[in-house]
Amino acid sequence: MNFPYLTRFQPVLLSLFRFVTGLLLFQYGIAKIFKFPVLPYFANIPPLIWTAGALELVLGALLMLGLFTRLTAFILSGEMAFAYFMGHMLKGEAPVFLPLLNGGTAAILFCFACLYLAAAGGGSVSVDALLGKESDAAGDAYARR
């Protein structure tokens, strides 16, 4: 089934997808660094988790703005892959491969969402598009109208 009338919204929806992905990562950074909201599993975090929270806080904010989108999303994709393997799959004595059993579903989804954003760019509603640094692959002709 093809919906050609939806293609005109693609650049704006890409921007919305980028913003929501950044917002969700940003909230994890807030919870890890500033302890808000108070969550028991972020009470006494080790330095590696604190570093992940700092990345999620700063890069999540950049992703929401759409500034340096491709680089930011690529770094976050790598962080989420690392989080899945180190924090979910290998957190017990034996590796647990199934995301439903190891709690890593969100990490996998964030990893591939950010990998897509690294390839697609920030969309038409982003600081990158405003500065003219968005590539043609992301529908930049729409951004410059």
N, CA, C and O atoms as CSV, one atom per row, in Angstrom:
chain,resi,resn,atom,element,x,y,z
A,1,MET,N,N,0.844,-1.173,0.000
A,1,MET,CA,C,0.000,0.000,0.000
A,1,MET,C,C,0.892,1.239,0.000
A,1,MET,O,O,1.845,1.326,0.775
A,2,ASN,N,N,0.585,2.173,-0.852
A,2,ASN,CA,C,1.408,3.361,-1.000
A,2,ASN,C,C,0.590,4.593,-0.623
A,2,ASN,O,O,-0.569,4.721,-1.017
A,3,PHE,N,N,1.194,5.488,0.134
A,3,PHE,CA,C,0.546,6.727,0.548
A,3,PHE,C,C,1.382,7.911,0.076
A,3,PHE,O,O,2.098,8.507,0.880
A,4,PRO,N,N,1.312,8.268,-1.207
A,4,PRO,CA,C,2.187,9.318,-1.736
A,4,PRO,C,C,1.941,10.689,-1.113
A,4,PRO,O,O,2.851,11.517,-1.086
A,5,TYR,N,N,0.755,10.945,-0.620
A,5,TYR,CA,C,0.471,12.255,-0.032
A,5,TYR,C,C,1.189,12.456,1.307
A,5,TYR,O,O,1.303,13.585,1.784
A,6,LEU,N,N,1.670,11.378,1.907
A,6,LEU,CA,C,2.403,11.510,3.172
A,6,LEU,C,C,3.861,11.905,2.967
A,6,LEU,O,O,4.514,12.351,3.911
A,7,THR,N,N,4.385,11.749,1.748
A,7,THR,CA,C,5.801,12.039,1.520
A,7,THR,C,C,6.136,13.509,1.743
A,7,THR,O,O,7.282,13.834,2.055
A,8,ARG,N,N,5.184,14.385,1.592
A,8,ARG,CA,C,5.474,15.809,1.817
A,8,ARG,C,C,5.746,16.107,3.288
A,8,ARG,O,O,6.361,17.124,3.607
A,9,PHE,N,N,5.299,15.242,4.177
A,9,PHE,CA,C,5.534,15.442,5.613
A,9,PHE,C,C,6.818,14.772,6.102
A,9,PHE,O,O,7.185,14.925,7.267
A,10,GLN,N,N,7.494,14.042,5.241
A,10,GLN,CA,C,8.659,13.268,5.646
A,10,GLN,C,C,9.746,14.102,6.331
A,10,GLN,O,O,10.234,13.677,7.378
A,11,PRO,N,N,10.153,15.256,5.808
A,11,PRO,CA,C,11.209,16.026,6.486
A,11,PRO,C,C,10.798,16.515,7.881
A,11,PRO,O,O,11.615,16.530,8.802
A,12,VAL,N,N,9.548,16.908,8.028
A,12,VAL,CA,C,9.075,17.398,9.322
A,12,VAL,C,C,8.932,16.239,10.304
A,12,VAL,O,O,9.262,16.379,11.482
A,13,LEU,N,N,8.447,15.105,9.830
A,13,LEU,CA,C,8.325,13.941,10.702
A,13,LEU,C,C,9.696,13.411,11.116
A,13,LEU,O,O,9.853,12.905,12.227
A,14,LEU,N,N,10.679,13.520,10.243
A,14,LEU,CA,C,12.046,13.158,10.609
A,14,LEU,C,C,12.532,14.057,11.736
A,14,LEU,O,O,13.187,13.583,12.664
A,15,SER,N,N,12.223,15.338,11.668
A,15,SER,CA,C,12.598,16.263,12.731
A,15,SER,C,C,11.895,15.923,14.034
A,15,SER,O,O,12.498,16.002,15.104
A,16,LEU,N,N,10.640,15.552,13.956
A,16,LEU,CA,C,9.891,15.160,15.155
A,16,LEU,C,C,10.468,13.893,15.757
A,16,LEU,O,O,10.604,13.789,16.976
A,17,PHE,N,N,10.808,12.932,14.918
A,17,PHE,CA,C,11.435,11.691,15.373
A,17,PHE,C,C,12.766,11.987,16.068
A,17,PHE,O,O,13.061,11.421,17.121
A,18,ARG,N,N,13.563,12.870,15.476
A,18,ARG,CA,C,14.837,13.269,16.064
A,18,ARG,C,C,14.627,13.923,17.425
A,18,ARG,O,O,15.334,13.609,18.383
A,19,PHE,N,N,13.663,14.824,17.510
A,19,PHE,CA,C,13.413,15.538,18.756
A,19,PHE,C,C,12.956,14.588,19.867
A,19,PHE,O,O,13.448,14.668,20.992
A,20,VAL,N,N,12.029,13.703,19.558
A,20,VAL,CA,C,11.515,12.781,20.576
A,20,VAL,C,C,12.601,11.807,21.016
A,20,VAL,O,O,12.700,11.494,22.202
A,21,THR,N,N,13.413,11.323,20.087
A,21,THR,CA,C,14.526,10.441,20.452
A,21,THR,C,C,15.500,11.169,21.369
A,21,THR,O,O,15.940,10.607,22.371
A,22,GLY,N,N,15.841,12.406,21.042
A,22,GLY,CA,C,16.719,13.201,21.900
A,22,GLY,C,C,16.112,13.467,23.264
A,22,GLY,O,O,16.813,13.415,24.275
A,23,LEU,N,N,14.827,13.750,23.305
A,23,LEU,CA,C,14.142,14.007,24.574
A,23,LEU,C,C,14.155,12.785,25.476
A,23,LEU,O,O,14.381,12.904,26.681
A,24,LEU,N,N,13.916,11.622,24.910
A,24,LEU,CA,C,13.926,10.398,25.704
A,24,LEU,C,C,15.318,10.092,26.250
A,24,LEU,O,O,15.454,9.668,27.397
A,25,LEU,N,N,16.345,10.304,25.441
A,25,LEU,CA,C,17.713,10.100,25.923
A,25,LEU,C,C,18.087,11.153,26.961
A,25,LEU,O,O,18.768,10.852,27.942
A,26,PHE,N,N,17.645,12.373,26.744
A,26,PHE,CA,C,17.895,13.475,27.679
A,26,PHE,C,C,17.307,13.167,29.054
A,26,PHE,O,O,17.927,13.465,30.074
A,27,GLN,N,N,16.110,12.570,29.087
A,27,GLN,CA,C,15.492,12.246,30.373
A,27,GLN,C,C,16.303,11.207,31.137
A,27,GLN,O,O,16.372,11.262,32.365
A,28,TYR,N,N,16.920,10.257,30.427
A,28,TYR,CA,C,17.795,9.294,31.096
A,28,TYR,C,C,19.012,10.006,31.694
A,28,TYR,O,O,19.443,9.688,32.802
A,29,GLY,N,N,19.557,10.963,30.954
A,29,GLY,CA,C,20.686,11.735,31.470
A,29,GLY,C,C,20.316,12.524,32.713
A,29,GLY,O,O,21.083,12.561,33.675
A,30,ILE,N,N,19.145,13.158,32.705
A,30,ILE,CA,C,18.664,13.905,33.881
A,30,ILE,C,C,18.526,12.972,35.080
A,30,ILE,O,O,18.948,13.311,36.186
A,31,ALA,N,N,17.934,11.796,34.859
A,31,ALA,CA,C,17.721,10.849,35.952
A,31,ALA,C,C,19.040,10.334,36.521
A,31,ALA,O,O,19.165,10.157,37.733
A,32,LYS,N,N,20.017,10.094,35.659
A,32,LYS,CA,C,21.295,9.556,36.128
A,32,LYS,C,C,22.151,10.618,36.809
A,32,LYS,O,O,22.768,10.339,37.837
A,33,ILE,N,N,22.200,11.805,36.270
A,33,ILE,CA,C,23.083,12.847,36.787
A,33,ILE,C,C,22.448,13.623,37.932
A,33,ILE,O,O,23.077,13.819,38.972
A,34,PHE,N,N,21.210,14.065,37.751
A,34,PHE,CA,C,20.563,14.936,38.733
A,34,PHE,C,C,19.591,14.207,39.656
A,34,PHE,O,O,18.968,14.819,40.523
A,35,LYS,N,N,19.464,12.876,39.460
A,35,LYS,CA,C,18.597,12.053,40.313
A,35,LYS,C,C,17.147,12.529,40.300
A,35,LYS,O,O,16.464,12.460,41.322
A,36,PHE,N,N,16.679,13.005,39.169
A,36,PHE,CA,C,15.291,13.415,39.048
A,36,PHE,C,C,14.692,12.809,37.791
A,36,PHE,O,O,15.232,13.018,36.705
A,37,PRO,N,N,13.634,12.091,37.893
A,37,PRO,CA,C,12.961,11.681,39.123
A,37,PRO,C,C,13.796,10.645,39.870
A,37,PRO,O,O,14.689,10.013,39.305
A,38,VAL,N,N,13.488,10.495,41.126
A,38,VAL,CA,C,14.234,9.554,41.962
A,38,VAL,C,C,13.859,8.134,41.552
A,38,VAL,O,O,12.710,7.713,41.683
A,39,LEU,N,N,14.848,7.413,41.058
A,39,LEU,CA,C,14.659,6.024,40.641
A,39,LEU,C,C,15.646,5.151,41.398
A,39,LEU,O,O,16.831,5.481,41.451
A,40,PRO,N,N,15.199,4.057,41.981
A,40,PRO,CA,C,16.096,3.233,42.797
A,40,PRO,C,C,17.323,2.717,42.050
A,40,PRO,O,O,18.400,2.615,42.639
A,41,TYR,N,N,17.179,2.384,40.743
A,41,TYR,CA,C,18.318,1.829,40.031
A,41,TYR,C,C,19.320,2.895,39.593
A,41,TYR,O,O,20.380,2.554,39.068
A,42,PHE,N,N,19.015,4.161,39.793
A,42,PHE,CA,C,19.981,5.226,39.517
A,42,PHE,C,C,20.436,5.896,40.814
A,42,PHE,O,O,20.972,7.003,40.772
A,43,ALA,N,N,20.235,5.254,41.957
A,43,ALA,CA,C,20.566,5.855,43.252
A,43,ALA,C,C,22.081,6.006,43.435
A,43,ALA,O,O,22.566,7.120,43.636
A,44,ASN,N,N,22.808,4.936,43.369
A,44,ASN,CA,C,24.270,4.969,43.533
A,44,ASN,C,C,24.913,4.364,42.297
A,44,ASN,O,O,25.247,3.180,42.268
A,45,ILE,N,N,25.079,5.184,41.289
A,45,ILE,CA,C,25.578,4.671,40.015
A,45,ILE,C,C,27.103,4.704,39.972
A,45,ILE,O,O,27.724,5.615,40.519
A,46,PRO,N,N,27.702,3.710,39.320
A,46,PRO,CA,C,29.160,3.704,39.151
A,46,PRO,C,C,29.585,4.750,38.119
A,46,PRO,O,O,28.748,5.281,37.389
A,47,PRO,N,N,30.882,5.044,38.058
A,47,PRO,CA,C,31.382,6.074,37.129
A,47,PRO,C,C,31.041,5.819,35.661
A,47,PRO,O,O,30.826,6.771,34.911
A,48,LEU,N,N,30.987,4.563,35.239
A,48,LEU,CA,C,30.664,4.265,33.845
A,48,LEU,C,C,29.228,4.686,33.514
A,48,LEU,O,O,28.967,5.221,32.437
A,49,ILE,N,N,28.310,4.446,34.434
A,49,ILE,CA,C,26.912,4.844,34.226
A,49,ILE,C,C,26.785,6.364,34.308
A,49,ILE,O,O,25.981,6.959,33.590
A,50,TRP,N,N,27.566,6.987,35.171
A,50,TRP,CA,C,27.560,8.449,35.271
A,50,TRP,C,C,28.025,9.057,33.942
A,50,TRP,O,O,27.452,10.037,33.467
A,51,THR,N,N,29.064,8.468,33.352
A,51,THR,CA,C,29.563,8.934,32.058
A,51,THR,C,C,28.504,8.763,30.970
A,51,THR,O,O,28.319,9.643,30.130
A,52,ALA,N,N,27.815,7.629,30.994
A,52,ALA,CA,C,26.724,7.409,30.030
A,52,ALA,C,C,25.640,8.460,30.229
A,52,ALA,O,O,25.088,8.971,29.255
A,53,GLY,N,N,25.329,8.789,31.483
A,53,GLY,CA,C,24.328,9.814,31.762
A,53,GLY,C,C,24.754,11.179,31.253
A,53,GLY,O,O,23.929,11.937,30.743
A,54,ALA,N,N,26.026,11.495,31.384
A,54,ALA,CA,C,26.526,12.781,30.879
A,54,ALA,C,C,26.412,12.841,29.356
A,54,ALA,O,O,26.026,13.868,28.796
A,55,LEU,N,N,26.749,11.733,28.690
A,55,LEU,CA,C,26.602,11.680,27.233
A,55,LEU,C,C,25.138,11.836,26.827
A,55,LEU,O,O,24.822,12.574,25.894
A,56,GLU,N,N,24.254,11.141,27.528
A,56,GLU,CA,C,22.832,11.214,27.202
A,56,GLU,C,C,22.274,12.614,27.463
A,56,GLU,O,O,21.413,13.092,26.724
A,57,LEU,N,N,22.761,13.257,28.500
A,57,LEU,CA,C,22.295,14.607,28.831
A,57,LEU,C,C,22.729,15.608,27.760
A,57,LEU,O,O,21.895,16.318,27.199
A,58,VAL,N,N,24.007,15.664,27.480
A,58,VAL,CA,C,24.550,16.660,26.547
A,58,VAL,C,C,24.161,16.332,25.104
A,58,VAL,O,O,23.663,17.195,24.381
A,59,LEU,N,N,24.389,15.090,24.689
A,59,LEU,CA,C,24.103,14.733,23.300
A,59,LEU,C,C,22.599,14.631,23.044
A,59,LEU,O,O,22.142,14.887,21.930
A,60,GLY,N,N,21.831,14.260,24.067
A,60,GLY,CA,C,20.374,14.267,23.923
A,60,GLY,C,C,19.857,15.675,23.678
A,60,GLY,O,O,18.943,15.877,22.878
A,61,ALA,N,N,20.449,16.662,24.377
A,61,ALA,CA,C,20.059,18.063,24.158
A,61,ALA,C,C,20.433,18.514,22.749
A,61,ALA,O,O,19.650,19.193,22.084
A,62,LEU,N,N,21.628,18.138,22.292
A,62,LEU,CA,C,22.030,18.488,20.924
A,62,LEU,C,C,21.118,17.831,19.885
A,62,LEU,O,O,20.800,18.427,18.856
A,63,LEU,N,N,20.706,16.602,20.170
A,63,LEU,CA,C,19.802,15.913,19.258
A,63,LEU,C,C,18.441,16.603,19.216
A,63,LEU,O,O,17.846,16.729,18.146
A,64,MET,N,N,17.946,17.047,20.359
A,64,MET,CA,C,16.672,17.772,20.376
A,64,MET,C,C,16.759,19.044,19.540
A,64,MET,O,O,15.821,19.382,18.818
A,65,LEU,N,N,17.879,19.745,19.638
A,65,LEU,CA,C,18.063,20.971,18.869
A,65,LEU,C,C,18.325,20.700,17.393
A,65,LEU,O,O,18.042,21.543,16.541
A,66,GLY,N,N,18.861,19.534,17.097
A,66,GLY,CA,C,19.238,19.232,15.727
A,66,GLY,C,C,20.561,19.872,15.367
A,66,GLY,O,O,20.777,20.263,14.220
A,67,LEU,N,N,21.446,19.980,16.340
A,67,LEU,CA,C,22.770,20.570,16.123
A,67,LEU,C,C,23.803,19.445,16.081
A,67,LEU,O,O,23.860,18.611,16.985
A,68,PHE,N,N,24.610,19.429,15.035
A,68,PHE,CA,C,25.588,18.351,14.805
A,68,PHE,C,C,24.886,16.989,14.844
A,68,PHE,O,O,25.396,16.040,15.439
A,69,THR,N,N,23.740,16.902,14.221
A,69,THR,CA,C,22.857,15.741,14.340
A,69,THR,C,C,23.536,14.439,13.955
A,69,THR,O,O,23.454,13.458,14.695
A,70,ARG,N,N,24.195,14.414,12.826
A,70,ARG,CA,C,24.763,13.148,12.341
A,70,ARG,C,C,25.850,12.624,13.275
A,70,ARG,O,O,25.838,11.443,13.624
A,71,LEU,N,N,26.780,13.469,13.682
A,71,LEU,CA,C,27.845,13.053,14.598
A,71,LEU,C,C,27.281,12.674,15.963
A,71,LEU,O,O,27.661,11.658,16.545
A,72,THR,N,N,26.371,13.503,16.464
A,72,THR,CA,C,25.755,13.254,17.767
A,72,THR,C,C,25.019,11.916,17.772
A,72,THR,O,O,25.178,11.118,18.696
A,73,ALA,N,N,24.222,11.675,16.748
A,73,ALA,CA,C,23.461,10.433,16.665
A,73,ALA,C,C,24.381,9.229,16.522
A,73,ALA,O,O,24.100,8.166,17.076
A,74,PHE,N,N,25.471,9.383,15.788
A,74,PHE,CA,C,26.423,8.274,15.627
A,74,PHE,C,C,27.066,7.911,16.966
A,74,PHE,O,O,27.192,6.731,17.293
A,75,ILE,N,N,27.468,8.908,17.733
A,75,ILE,CA,C,28.061,8.651,19.044
A,75,ILE,C,C,27.038,7.996,19.977
A,75,ILE,O,O,27.361,7.042,20.684
A,76,LEU,N,N,25.808,8.509,19.978
A,76,LEU,CA,C,24.768,7.929,20.824
A,76,LEU,C,C,24.432,6.500,20.401
A,76,LEU,O,O,24.134,5.662,21.252
A,77,SER,N,N,24.474,6.214,19.113
A,77,SER,CA,C,24.233,4.859,18.646
A,77,SER,C,C,25.284,3.906,19.210
A,77,SER,O,O,24.958,2.811,19.669
A,78,GLY,N,N,26.530,4.324,19.173
A,78,GLY,CA,C,27.598,3.510,19.743
A,78,GLY,C,C,27.459,3.341,21.245
A,78,GLY,O,O,27.709,2.262,21.782
A,79,GLU,N,N,27.058,4.410,21.919
A,79,GLU,CA,C,26.860,4.321,23.369
A,79,GLU,C,C,25.750,3.327,23.705
A,79,GLU,O,O,25.872,2.552,24.654
A,80,MET,N,N,24.678,3.352,22.932
A,80,MET,CA,C,23.560,2.445,23.196
A,80,MET,C,C,23.943,0.992,22.889
A,80,MET,O,O,23.500,0.082,23.590
A,81,ALA,N,N,24.751,0.763,21.863
A,81,ALA,CA,C,25.238,-0.594,21.578
A,81,ALA,C,C,26.106,-1.080,22.737
A,81,ALA,O,O,25.976,-2.220,23.184
A,82,PHE,N,N,26.981,-0.218,23.214
A,82,PHE,CA,C,27.828,-0.545,24.364
A,82,PHE,C,C,26.970,-0.814,25.597
A,82,PHE,O,O,27.231,-1.756,26.346
A,83,ALA,N,N,25.944,0.017,25.807
A,83,ALA,CA,C,25.049,-0.159,26.960
A,83,ALA,C,C,24.335,-1.500,26.887
A,83,ALA,O,O,24.166,-2.175,27.903
A,84,TYR,N,N,23.921,-1.883,25.700
A,84,TYR,CA,C,23.231,-3.168,25.568
A,84,TYR,C,C,24.162,-4.317,25.922
A,84,TYR,O,O,23.817,-5.177,26.732
A,85,PHE,N,N,25.341,-4.331,25.315
A,85,PHE,CA,C,26.234,-5.462,25.529
A,85,PHE,C,C,26.796,-5.498,26.945
A,85,PHE,O,O,26.861,-6.568,27.551
A,86,MET,N,N,27.200,-4.362,27.479
A,86,MET,CA,C,27.822,-4.345,28.810
A,86,MET,C,C,26.794,-4.292,29.946
A,86,MET,O,O,26.977,-4.933,30.981
A,87,GLY,N,N,25.736,-3.542,29.754
A,87,GLY,CA,C,24.798,-3.332,30.847
A,87,GLY,C,C,23.609,-4.267,30.868
A,87,GLY,O,O,22.937,-4.394,31.891
A,88,HIS,N,N,23.343,-4.920,29.756
A,88,HIS,CA,C,22.167,-5.788,29.710
A,88,HIS,C,C,22.544,-7.238,29.416
A,88,HIS,O,O,22.241,-8.135,30.203
A,89,MET,N,N,23.195,-7.460,28.297
A,89,MET,CA,C,23.490,-8.827,27.904
A,89,MET,C,C,24.493,-9.500,28.846
A,89,MET,O,O,24.361,-10.688,29.143
A,90,LEU,N,N,25.481,-8.757,29.311
A,90,LEU,CA,C,26.543,-9.350,30.140
A,90,LEU,C,C,26.471,-8.933,31.602
A,90,LEU,O,O,27.493,-8.952,32.288
A,91,LYS,N,N,25.304,-8.558,32.098
A,91,LYS,CA,C,25.240,-8.075,33.477
A,91,LYS,C,C,25.225,-9.191,34.510
A,91,LYS,O,O,25.508,-8.939,35.681
A,92,GLY,N,N,24.911,-10.386,34.122
A,92,GLY,CA,C,24.894,-11.513,35.054
A,92,GLY,C,C,26.119,-12.383,34.888
A,92,GLY,O,O,27.097,-12.000,34.246
A,93,GLU,N,N,26.047,-13.555,35.475
A,93,GLU,CA,C,27.166,-14.493,35.371
A,93,GLU,C,C,27.276,-15.071,33.960
A,93,GLU,O,O,28.377,-15.223,33.429
A,94,ALA,N,N,26.141,-15.389,33.364
A,94,ALA,CA,C,26.120,-15.916,32.005
A,94,ALA,C,C,25.424,-14.900,31.100
A,94,ALA,O,O,24.494,-14.222,31.535
A,95,PRO,N,N,25.866,-14.789,29.846
A,95,PRO,CA,C,25.211,-13.847,28.930
A,95,PRO,C,C,23.749,-14.220,28.685
A,95,PRO,O,O,23.409,-15.390,28.509
A,96,VAL,N,N,22.902,-13.201,28.680
A,96,VAL,CA,C,21.486,-13.387,28.380
A,96,VAL,C,C,21.233,-12.645,27.065
A,96,VAL,O,O,21.287,-11.416,27.022
A,97,PHE,N,N,20.961,-13.386,26.008
A,97,PHE,CA,C,20.882,-12.809,24.677
A,97,PHE,C,C,19.530,-12.172,24.351
A,97,PHE,O,O,19.478,-11.237,23.552
A,98,LEU,N,N,18.454,-12.643,24.938
A,98,LEU,CA,C,17.132,-12.141,24.586
A,98,LEU,C,C,16.838,-10.816,25.275
A,98,LEU,O,O,16.874,-10.741,26.503
A,99,PRO,N,N,16.548,-9.769,24.506
A,99,PRO,CA,C,16.290,-8.450,25.096
A,99,PRO,C,C,15.110,-8.435,26.068
A,99,PRO,O,O,15.115,-7.665,27.028
A,100,LEU,N,N,14.103,-9.273,25.832
A,100,LEU,CA,C,12.977,-9.333,26.758
A,100,LEU,C,C,13.397,-9.863,28.126
A,100,LEU,O,O,12.791,-9.521,29.142
A,101,LEU,N,N,14.424,-10.688,28.150
A,101,LEU,CA,C,14.882,-11.263,29.413
A,101,LEU,C,C,15.951,-10.415,30.092
A,101,LEU,O,O,16.072,-10.449,31.316
A,102,ASN,N,N,16.736,-9.650,29.317
A,102,ASN,CA,C,17.816,-8.878,29.935
A,102,ASN,C,C,17.496,-7.396,30.086
A,102,ASN,O,O,18.335,-6.638,30.574
A,103,GLY,N,N,16.302,-6.964,29.679
A,103,GLY,CA,C,15.890,-5.567,29.842
A,103,GLY,C,C,16.541,-4.601,28.873
A,103,GLY,O,O,16.565,-3.397,29.128
A,104,GLY,N,N,17.066,-5.099,27.771
A,104,GLY,CA,C,17.795,-4.251,26.839
A,104,GLY,C,C,17.025,-3.788,25.622
A,104,GLY,O,O,17.622,-3.286,24.670
A,105,THR,N,N,15.714,-3.945,25.631
A,105,THR,CA,C,14.918,-3.562,24.462
A,105,THR,C,C,15.082,-2.092,24.110
A,105,THR,O,O,15.276,-1.757,22.941
A,106,ALA,N,N,15.009,-1.210,25.100
A,106,ALA,CA,C,15.143,0.231,24.841
A,106,ALA,C,C,16.529,0.564,24.300
A,106,ALA,O,O,16.657,1.398,23.404
A,107,ALA,N,N,17.564,-0.075,24.832
A,107,ALA,CA,C,18.926,0.197,24.359
A,107,ALA,C,C,19.077,-0.170,22.886
A,107,ALA,O,O,19.699,0.568,22.123
A,108,ILE,N,N,18.508,-1.314,22.482
A,108,ILE,CA,C,18.581,-1.720,21.076
A,108,ILE,C,C,17.806,-0.738,20.198
A,108,ILE,O,O,18.285,-0.335,19.138
A,109,LEU,N,N,16.625,-0.361,20.636
A,109,LEU,CA,C,15.816,0.569,19.860
A,109,LEU,C,C,16.500,1.927,19.724
A,109,LEU,O,O,16.515,2.502,18.636
A,110,PHE,N,N,17.066,2.448,20.815
A,110,PHE,CA,C,17.802,3.708,20.752
A,110,PHE,C,C,19.015,3.587,19.842
A,110,PHE,O,O,19.326,4.519,19.101
A,111,CYS,N,N,19.704,2.450,19.887
A,111,CYS,CA,C,20.877,2.235,19.046
A,111,CYS,C,C,20.517,2.373,17.570
A,111,CYS,O,O,21.195,3.085,16.830
A,112,PHE,N,N,19.465,1.703,17.143
A,112,PHE,CA,C,19.111,1.740,15.728
A,112,PHE,C,C,18.395,3.024,15.340
A,112,PHE,O,O,18.498,3.456,14.192
A,113,ALA,N,N,17.673,3.645,16.267
A,113,ALA,CA,C,17.061,4.953,15.983
A,113,ALA,C,C,18.154,5.989,15.744
A,113,ALA,O,O,18.067,6.787,14.811
A,114,CYS,N,N,19.170,5.972,16.578
A,114,CYS,CA,C,20.269,6.928,16.426
A,114,CYS,C,C,21.108,6.616,15.191
A,114,CYS,O,O,21.597,7.531,14.529
A,115,LEU,N,N,21.276,5.348,14.878
A,115,LEU,CA,C,22.001,4.987,13.667
A,115,LEU,C,C,21.255,5.493,12.432
A,115,LEU,O,O,21.873,5.971,11.481
A,116,TYR,N,N,19.934,5.386,12.448
A,116,TYR,CA,C,19.135,5.925,11.346
A,116,TYR,C,C,19.293,7.443,11.256
A,116,TYR,O,O,19.451,7.989,10.164
A,117,LEU,N,N,19.251,8.123,12.403
A,117,LEU,CA,C,19.398,9.580,12.401
A,117,LEU,C,C,20.789,10.002,11.930
A,117,LEU,O,O,20.942,11.052,11.306
A,118,ALA,N,N,21.797,9.190,12.225
A,118,ALA,CA,C,23.147,9.494,11.742
A,118,ALA,C,C,23.189,9.442,10.219
A,118,ALA,O,O,23.926,10.206,9.594
A,119,ALA,N,N,22.416,8.559,9.624
A,119,ALA,CA,C,22.374,8.454,8.166
A,119,ALA,C,C,21.419,9.468,7.538
A,119,ALA,O,O,21.712,10.024,6.480
A,120,ALA,N,N,20.284,9.707,8.184
A,120,ALA,CA,C,19.235,10.544,7.589
A,120,ALA,C,C,19.405,12.029,7.886
A,120,ALA,O,O,18.929,12.862,7.115
A,121,GLY,N,N,20.061,12.374,8.966
A,121,GLY,CA,C,20.198,13.772,9.343
A,121,GLY,C,C,19.068,14.220,10.235
A,121,GLY,O,O,18.269,13.410,10.704
A,122,GLY,N,N,19.005,15.524,10.467
A,122,GLY,CA,C,18.074,16.071,11.443
A,122,GLY,C,C,16.723,16.476,10.910
A,122,GLY,O,O,15.824,16.774,11.697
A,123,GLY,N,N,16.548,16.499,9.627
A,123,GLY,CA,C,15.275,16.919,9.064
A,123,GLY,C,C,15.229,18.418,8.835
A,123,GLY,O,O,16.221,19.122,9.027
A,124,SER,N,N,14.078,18.890,8.427
A,124,SER,CA,C,13.943,20.288,8.010
A,124,SER,C,C,13.827,21.260,9.177
A,124,SER,O,O,14.122,22.445,9.021
A,125,VAL,N,N,13.406,20.785,10.329
A,125,VAL,CA,C,13.263,21.657,11.494
A,125,VAL,C,C,14.400,21.323,12.456
A,125,VAL,O,O,14.221,20.577,13.418
A,126,SER,N,N,15.562,21.885,12.178
A,126,SER,CA,C,16.749,21.640,13.003
A,126,SER,C,C,17.701,22.816,12.860
A,126,SER,O,O,17.616,23.591,11.908
A,127,VAL,N,N,18.591,22.934,13.806
A,127,VAL,CA,C,19.599,23.990,13.722
A,127,VAL,C,C,20.523,23.713,12.533
A,127,VAL,O,O,20.957,24.644,11.855
A,128,ASP,N,N,20.819,22.453,12.284
A,128,ASP,CA,C,21.642,22.104,11.117
A,128,ASP,C,C,21.014,22.610,9.823
A,128,ASP,O,O,21.710,23.167,8.974
A,129,ALA,N,N,19.713,22.422,9.665
A,129,ALA,CA,C,19.026,22.898,8.454
A,129,ALA,C,C,19.024,24.418,8.401
A,129,ALA,O,O,19.169,25.009,7.331
A,130,LEU,N,N,18.859,25.045,9.555
A,130,LEU,CA,C,18.860,26.501,9.619
A,130,LEU,C,C,20.214,27.074,9.201
A,130,LEU,O,O,20.285,28.107,8.536
A,131,LEU,N,N,21.284,26.389,9.601
A,131,LEU,CA,C,22.625,26.833,9.246
A,131,LEU,C,C,23.044,26.387,7.853
A,131,LEU,O,O,24.107,26.776,7.368
A,132,GLY,N,N,22.209,25.568,7.204
A,132,GLY,CA,C,22.529,25.091,5.860
A,132,GLY,C,C,23.532,23.968,5.849
A,132,GLY,O,O,24.180,23.734,4.829
A,133,LYS,N,N,23.684,23.255,6.972
A,133,LYS,CA,C,24.654,22.170,7.047
A,133,LYS,C,C,24.021,20.803,6.875
A,133,LYS,O,O,24.696,19.785,7.028
A,134,GLU,N,N,22.754,20.765,6.563
A,134,GLU,CA,C,22.061,19.491,6.370
A,134,GLU,C,C,22.289,19.026,4.948
A,134,GLU,O,O,22.238,19.830,4.018
A,135,SER,N,N,22.539,17.745,4.765
A,135,SER,CA,C,22.836,17.228,3.427
A,135,SER,C,C,21.567,17.042,2.611
A,135,SER,O,O,20.457,17.093,3.142
A,136,ASP,N,N,21.743,16.828,1.335
A,136,ASP,CA,C,20.609,16.636,0.434
A,136,ASP,C,C,19.840,15.359,0.739
A,136,ASP,O,O,18.670,15.243,0.371
A,137,ALA,N,N,20.476,14.397,1.404
A,137,ALA,CA,C,19.812,13.125,1.688
A,137,ALA,C,C,18.677,13.280,2.676
A,137,ALA,O,O,17.824,12.397,2.764
A,138,ALA,N,N,18.636,14.359,3.416
A,138,ALA,CA,C,17.615,14.511,4.455
A,138,ALA,C,C,16.484,15.437,4.037
A,138,ALA,O,O,15.764,15.939,4.900
A,139,GLY,N,N,16.310,15.671,2.804
A,139,GLY,CA,C,15.202,16.512,2.379
A,139,GLY,C,C,15.471,17.972,2.596
A,139,GLY,O,O,14.573,18.728,2.966
A,140,ASP,N,N,16.698,18.379,2.369
A,140,ASP,CA,C,17.114,19.733,2.650
A,140,ASP,C,C,16.530,20.754,1.700
A,140,ASP,O,O,16.494,21.949,1.995
A,141,ALA,N,N,16.069,20.271,0.549
A,141,ALA,CA,C,15.415,21.224,-0.359
A,141,ALA,C,C,14.160,21.779,0.294
A,141,ALA,O,O,13.826,22.950,0.107
A,142,TYR,N,N,13.472,20.960,1.047
A,142,TYR,CA,C,12.277,21.403,1.761
A,142,TYR,C,C,12.650,22.419,2.849
A,142,TYR,O,O,11.911,23.372,3.093
A,143,ALA,N,N,13.794,22.208,3.496
A,143,ALA,CA,C,14.223,23.074,4.593
A,143,ALA,C,C,14.575,24.476,4.113
A,143,ALA,O,O,14.467,25.441,4.870
A,144,ARG,N,N,14.990,24.589,2.871
A,144,ARG,CA,C,15.453,25.899,2.378
A,144,ARG,C,C,14.373,26.697,1.659
A,144,ARG,O,O,14.664,27.771,1.131
A,145,ARG,N,N,13.172,26.223,1.622
A,145,ARG,CA,C,12.083,26.938,0.931
A,145,ARG,C,C,11.703,28.179,1.676
A,145,ARG,O,O,10.808,28.906,1.247
